[in-house]
Amino acid sequence: MRHFLADSGARLVIVGREQQALAEQMASEPTQPPRVVLDSLCLDPPAGKWREPTPSSDEACLMLYSSGTTGWPKGVVHTHANVASSLAALAACWRMTADDVVVNVLPLFHIHGLAFATHLTWIAGGTLLVEDAFEPRRTLEAIGRGTVFMAVPPMYYRLLSDPQFRLAAKTWQNVRLFTCGSAPIRPEVLPELEGILGRPVINRYGMTEAYVIRACHWTGRGRMGRLDCHSQV
């Protein structure tokens, strides 16, 4: 956190109560310390008349930090143009609409949960159901209220080990799309998993530095449909 605050030059830090003390300690160290506020509190409105910003397409809109596997995490800056084009392509690929309800149990500090689940849902005008974390029984109940479920392979592995998974899956009448990303899913697991779901598990590949790179799309033909993979860049 100290590295992120110093490197990004953040002026505002929004935290939950569990992180407040640590954030305030870290925020006091930079030469120009950022303001720390609780996520449950409203910020004071700015002085003066508010106006809607009109950023250009090549201006920065989002900074995500890389995993830092070869050194300190790097702040990756994305522009309005590349975020919008990537999400629009993925929305078309997965046929996302305002009728979709996306169940998101992924962490929001990672591009998968933040961009592919959250931002994608917003740009399509859909509804987002956010869980605090992945907990198998609670997640099984949440999936039944959605139309799209996005996950990483270990989540599917954990669900397969839960005897309630097969029973719950039979009740999911509205879920049209199951996706997987962030790591390859074991191919030997797919037949059993897709048999339980009655749907294919749609893969996509992206990364912090490049947003959406490649995705399979779901044509919706027949119960298992057909998968086509193509570049989204």
TINUDO-106304 format. One record per residue (C-alpha): residue number from 1; residue in one letter; x, y, z. Coordinates in nm, 4 decimals. Example, Ala and Ser with C-alpha at 12.3 -4.5 7.8 and 13.67 -1.06 7.14 Angstrom:
<recs>
(1,'a',(1.2300,-0.4500,0.7800))
(2,'s',(1.3670,-0.1060,0.7140))
</recs>
This chain:
<recs>
(1,'m',(0.0000,0.0000,0.0000))
(2,'r',(0.2859,0.2367,0.0766))
(3,'h',(0.4253,0.1747,-0.2724))
(4,'f',(0.0866,0.2264,-0.4388))
(5,'l',(0.0237,0.5548,-0.2586))
(6,'a',(0.3662,0.6961,-0.3339))
(7,'d',(0.3794,0.5749,-0.6941))
(8,'s',(0.0266,0.6747,-0.7977))
(9,'g',(0.0151,1.0169,-0.6347))
(10,'a',(-0.3375,0.9422,-0.5118))
(11,'r',(-0.5250,1.2328,-0.3550))
(12,'l',(-0.8087,1.0294,-0.2028))
(13,'v',(-0.8210,0.6862,-0.0396))
(14,'i',(-1.1621,0.5216,0.0176))
(15,'v',(-1.1507,0.2362,0.2680))
(16,'g',(-1.3624,0.0121,0.4862))
(17,'r',(-1.3332,0.0235,0.8652))
(18,'e',(-1.1039,-0.2800,0.8740))
(19,'q',(-0.8493,-0.1006,0.6561))
(20,'q',(-0.8911,0.2498,0.7999))
(21,'a',(-0.6116,0.2473,1.0593))
(22,'l',(-0.3552,0.1008,0.8192))
(23,'a',(-0.4570,0.3374,0.5393))
(24,'e',(-0.4322,0.6431,0.7648))
(25,'q',(-0.0855,0.5341,0.8781))
(26,'m',(0.0336,0.4817,0.5203))
(27,'a',(-0.1316,0.8014,0.3945))
(28,'s',(0.0504,1.0140,0.6509))
(29,'e',(0.3909,0.9353,0.4996))
(30,'p',(0.3880,1.1033,0.1528))
(31,'t',(0.4900,1.4687,0.1228))
(32,'q',(0.1372,1.5532,0.0129))
(33,'p',(-0.0758,1.3030,0.2088))
(34,'p',(-0.4036,1.1922,0.0473))
(35,'r',(-0.7358,1.2208,0.2245))
(36,'v',(-0.8682,0.8964,0.3782))
(37,'v',(-1.2456,0.8479,0.4001))
(38,'l',(-1.4677,0.5556,0.4930))
(39,'d',(-1.6666,0.4007,0.2128))
(40,'s',(-1.9814,0.4389,0.4242))
(41,'l',(-1.9481,0.8186,0.4432))
(42,'c',(-2.0454,1.0719,0.1784))
(43,'l',(-1.7842,1.3179,0.0600))
(44,'d',(-1.8528,1.6867,0.0936))
(45,'p',(-1.9645,1.8335,-0.2397))
(46,'p',(-1.6994,2.0422,-0.4161))
(47,'a',(-1.7143,2.4187,-0.3967))
(48,'g',(-1.8474,2.5987,-0.7035))
(49,'k',(-2.0802,2.4892,-0.9787))
(50,'w',(-2.0448,2.1292,-1.0913))
(51,'r',(-1.9863,2.0594,-1.4578))
(52,'e',(-1.9731,1.7323,-1.6417))
(53,'p',(-1.6163,1.6499,-1.7481))
(54,'t',(-1.5440,1.6015,-2.1171))
(55,'p',(-1.2275,1.3920,-2.1342))
(56,'s',(-1.0719,1.3067,-2.4668))
(57,'s',(-1.0448,0.9447,-2.5783))
(58,'d',(-0.6693,0.9314,-2.5181))
(59,'e',(-0.6847,1.0619,-2.1611))
(60,'a',(-0.6188,0.8272,-1.8703))
(61,'c',(-0.9248,0.6860,-1.6947))
(62,'l',(-0.7969,0.3868,-1.4969))
(63,'m',(-0.4725,0.2748,-1.3340))
(64,'l',(-0.4298,-0.0889,-1.2363))
(65,'y',(-0.1194,-0.2319,-1.0750))
(66,'s',(0.0498,-0.5367,-1.2204))
(67,'s',(0.1218,-0.8440,-1.0104))
(68,'g',(0.4841,-0.7419,-0.9587))
(69,'t',(0.6265,-1.0878,-1.0254))
(70,'t',(0.9571,-0.9419,-1.1485))
(71,'g',(0.9850,-0.6426,-0.9163))
(72,'w',(0.7640,-0.3756,-0.7691))
(73,'p',(0.4125,-0.3689,-0.9236))
(74,'k',(0.3866,-0.1277,-1.2154))
(75,'g',(0.0982,0.1168,-1.2477))
(76,'v',(-0.0658,0.0365,-1.5827))
(77,'v',(-0.2585,0.3343,-1.7209))
(78,'h',(-0.5573,0.2691,-1.9480))
(79,'t',(-0.7255,0.5358,-2.1579))
(80,'h',(-1.0960,0.5948,-2.2131))
(81,'a',(-1.0603,0.4691,-2.5704))
(82,'n',(-0.8979,0.1360,-2.4956))
(83,'v',(-1.1252,0.0605,-2.2000))
(84,'a',(-1.4397,0.1442,-2.3965))
(85,'s',(-1.3365,-0.0478,-2.7087))
(86,'s',(-1.2302,-0.3569,-2.5140))
(87,'l',(-1.5480,-0.3685,-2.3084))
(88,'a',(-1.7721,-0.3001,-2.6075))
(89,'a',(-1.6082,-0.5872,-2.7975))
(90,'l',(-1.6486,-0.8242,-2.5025))
(91,'a',(-2.0099,-0.7159,-2.4485))
(92,'a',(-2.0867,-0.7977,-2.8124))
(93,'c',(-1.8938,-1.1244,-2.7901))
(94,'w',(-2.0922,-1.2422,-2.4878))
(95,'r',(-2.4186,-1.0757,-2.5953))
(96,'m',(-2.4416,-0.8739,-2.2776))
(97,'t',(-2.7573,-0.6623,-2.2415))
(98,'a',(-2.9384,-0.4514,-1.9843))
(99,'d',(-3.1372,-0.7634,-1.8921))
(100,'d',(-2.8282,-0.9407,-1.7591))
(101,'v',(-2.7693,-0.9869,-1.3869))
(102,'v',(-2.4005,-1.0626,-1.3249))
(103,'v',(-2.2966,-1.2443,-1.0072))
(104,'n',(-1.9518,-1.1178,-0.9069))
(105,'v',(-1.7621,-1.2925,-0.6266))
(106,'l',(-1.4222,-1.1850,-0.7633))
(107,'p',(-1.1939,-0.9302,-0.5913))
(108,'l',(-1.2320,-0.5771,-0.7270))
(109,'f',(-0.8578,-0.5025,-0.7061))
(110,'h',(-0.7969,-0.7443,-0.9958))
(111,'i',(-0.8793,-0.6763,-1.3614))
(112,'h',(-1.1056,-0.9826,-1.3786))
(113,'g',(-1.3456,-0.8690,-1.1080))
(114,'l',(-1.3117,-0.4972,-1.1746))
(115,'a',(-1.3159,-0.4771,-1.5551))
(116,'f',(-1.4588,-0.7969,-1.7003))
(117,'a',(-1.7298,-0.8415,-1.4380))
(118,'t',(-1.8045,-0.4931,-1.3020))
(119,'h',(-1.7253,-0.2477,-1.5827))
(120,'l',(-1.8606,-0.4860,-1.8482))
(121,'t',(-2.1927,-0.5073,-1.6654))
(122,'w',(-2.2140,-0.1301,-1.6302))
(123,'i',(-2.1374,-0.0583,-1.9949))
(124,'a',(-2.4117,-0.3042,-2.0950))
(125,'g',(-2.6545,-0.1400,-1.8519))
(126,'g',(-2.7015,-0.4625,-1.6564))
(127,'t',(-2.7368,-0.5371,-1.2857))
(128,'l',(-2.4401,-0.6345,-1.0700))
(129,'l',(-2.4721,-0.8628,-0.7662))
(130,'v',(-2.1511,-0.8267,-0.5656))
(131,'e',(-2.0609,-1.0733,-0.2906))
(132,'d',(-1.7940,-0.9851,-0.0346))
(133,'a',(-1.6037,-1.3026,-0.1174))
(134,'f',(-1.6406,-1.6494,-0.2630))
(135,'e',(-1.8181,-1.8721,-0.0126))
(136,'p',(-1.9541,-2.1874,-0.1812))
(137,'r',(-2.2993,-2.2139,-0.0222))
(138,'r',(-2.3711,-1.8403,-0.0424))
(139,'t',(-2.2403,-1.8317,-0.3980))
(140,'l',(-2.4661,-2.1196,-0.5023))
(141,'e',(-2.7665,-1.9206,-0.3820))
(142,'a',(-2.6469,-1.6029,-0.5542))
(143,'i',(-2.5933,-1.7733,-0.8912))
(144,'g',(-2.9595,-1.8679,-0.8944))
(145,'r',(-3.0511,-1.4977,-0.8946))
(146,'g',(-2.8295,-1.4129,-1.1916))
(147,'t',(-2.7959,-1.4668,-1.5652))
(148,'v',(-2.4138,-1.4579,-1.5813))
(149,'f',(-2.1549,-1.6044,-1.3451))
(150,'m',(-1.7855,-1.5191,-1.3747))
(151,'a',(-1.5242,-1.7228,-1.1896))
(152,'v',(-1.1677,-1.8507,-1.1780))
(153,'p',(-1.0825,-2.2248,-1.2010))
(154,'p',(-1.0360,-2.2858,-0.8224))
(155,'m',(-1.3938,-2.1660,-0.7641))
(156,'y',(-1.5316,-2.4254,-1.0026))
(157,'y',(-1.3091,-2.6933,-0.8462))
(158,'r',(-1.4449,-2.6037,-0.5031))
(159,'l',(-1.8045,-2.6134,-0.6247))
(160,'l',(-1.7479,-2.9573,-0.7767))
(161,'s',(-1.6480,-3.0858,-0.4332))
(162,'d',(-1.9683,-2.9546,-0.2747))
(163,'p',(-2.2593,-3.2035,-0.2840))
(164,'q',(-2.5076,-2.9156,-0.2998))
(165,'f',(-2.3648,-2.7986,-0.6340))
(166,'r',(-2.5464,-3.0583,-0.8443))
(167,'l',(-2.8757,-2.9954,-0.6694))
(168,'a',(-2.8458,-2.6170,-0.6956))
(169,'a',(-2.7485,-2.6260,-1.0636))
(170,'k',(-3.0778,-2.7983,-1.1496))
(171,'t',(-3.2677,-2.4952,-1.0198))
(172,'w',(-3.0764,-2.2325,-1.2218))
(173,'q',(-3.3313,-2.1536,-1.4895))
(174,'n',(-3.2088,-1.8062,-1.5876))
(175,'v',(-2.8297,-1.8478,-1.6001))
(176,'r',(-2.7256,-1.8295,-1.9647))
(177,'l',(-2.3494,-1.7791,-1.9365))
(178,'f',(-2.0711,-1.9252,-1.7209))
(179,'t',(-1.7240,-1.7804,-1.7776))
(180,'c',(-1.3767,-1.8636,-1.6533))
(181,'g',(-1.0491,-1.6740,-1.6626))
(182,'s',(-0.7297,-1.5636,-1.4847))
(183,'a',(-0.5834,-1.9141,-1.5263))
(184,'p',(-0.6367,-2.2198,-1.7498))
(185,'i',(-0.9058,-2.4571,-1.6277))
(186,'r',(-0.8019,-2.8243,-1.6238))
(187,'p',(-0.9427,-2.9879,-1.9416))
(188,'e',(-1.0218,-3.3140,-1.7636))
(189,'v',(-1.2618,-3.1243,-1.5347))
(190,'l',(-1.4681,-2.9625,-1.8113))
(191,'p',(-1.6887,-3.2599,-1.9159))
(192,'e',(-1.8208,-3.3136,-1.5627))
(193,'l',(-1.8527,-2.9409,-1.4922))
(194,'e',(-2.0345,-2.8604,-1.8159))
(195,'g',(-2.2561,-3.1650,-1.7733))
(196,'i',(-2.3733,-3.0348,-1.4347))
(197,'l',(-2.4200,-2.6794,-1.5602))
(198,'g',(-2.5856,-2.7803,-1.8866))
(199,'r',(-2.3841,-2.5029,-2.0493))
(200,'p',(-2.0278,-2.4642,-2.1781))
(201,'v',(-1.7814,-2.2750,-1.9607))
(202,'i',(-1.6676,-1.9812,-2.1737))
(203,'n',(-1.2990,-1.8934,-2.1553))
(204,'r',(-1.1383,-1.5582,-2.2115))
(205,'y',(-0.7855,-1.4255,-2.1769))
(206,'g',(-0.6821,-1.0823,-2.0624))
(207,'m',(-0.4173,-0.9151,-1.8523))
(208,'t',(-0.3640,-0.6017,-1.6480))
(209,'e',(-0.1355,-0.4554,-1.9141))
(210,'a',(-0.3589,-0.5245,-2.2153))
(211,'y',(-0.7202,-0.5549,-2.0941))
(212,'v',(-0.9186,-0.8035,-2.3093))
(213,'i',(-0.7000,-0.9977,-2.5492))
(214,'r',(-0.8980,-1.3011,-2.6577))
(215,'a',(-1.2397,-1.4472,-2.5794))
(216,'c',(-1.4727,-1.7246,-2.6851))
(217,'h',(-1.8285,-1.6257,-2.7586))
(218,'w',(-2.1494,-1.8101,-2.6977))
(219,'t',(-2.3834,-1.8406,-2.9941))
(220,'g',(-2.6701,-1.9862,-2.7937))
(221,'r',(-2.7463,-2.2553,-3.0511))
(222,'g',(-2.8967,-2.5542,-2.8773))
(223,'r',(-2.8490,-2.6374,-2.5117))
(224,'m',(-2.4714,-2.6608,-2.5343))
(225,'g',(-2.4498,-2.4144,-2.8212))
(226,'r',(-2.1316,-2.3544,-3.0150))
(227,'l',(-1.8045,-2.1876,-2.9210))
(228,'d',(-1.6021,-1.9642,-3.1464))
(229,'c',(-1.2747,-1.8091,-3.0335))
(230,'h',(-1.1364,-1.4943,-3.1881))
(231,'s',(-0.9138,-1.2019,-3.1014))
(232,'q',(-1.0702,-0.9015,-2.9338))
(233,'v',(-0.7730,-0.6670,-2.9714))
</recs>
